[in-house]
Amino acid sequence: MATLLIVHHTPSPHLQAMLEAVVAGATDPEITGVEVVREPALSATASDVLAADGYLLGTPANLGYMSGALKHFFDTVYYPCLESTRKRPFGYYVHGNQGTEGATKSIDSVTTGLGWSKAAPAVVVHGEPSKEDLAACWELGATIAACLSE
């Protein structure tokens, strides 16, 4: 069975709604053979990353950058996972009120360095997530999980 690791920093109700939509998509009953594991960014480890077959990342845009929690995650897993996780599929979602470009650029930069393969476009939401935004989050979760499905 494949493992999808969702690493998230979820400090707000808007991000909680986005996380729940991502998880709902990833755990859709029509997608089989995928175990979904959720870890807060501050507690996710290199062992979690090495044990997973694909990744979903979630973060707020803080001061035009990914959250400190997600940055900490990358700081702790980058070198231990650098060679072993290349080409694994991933996707991500970002929430902010403005200035999300720096967050997406930084995530793209780190994941490019890791050699991960972006399996779906990022979902970027400004302000309160709309029904369409949450549907995009659901689709993101389903898409990444389907990449790993048997």
Secondary structure by P-SEA (a helix, b strand, c coil): cbbbbbbbbcccaaaaaaaaaaaaaaaccccccbbbbbbccccccaaaaaacccbbbbbccccccccaaaaaaaaacccccccccccccccccccccccaaaaaaaaaaaaaaacccccccbbbbcccccaaaaaaaaaaaaaaaaaacc
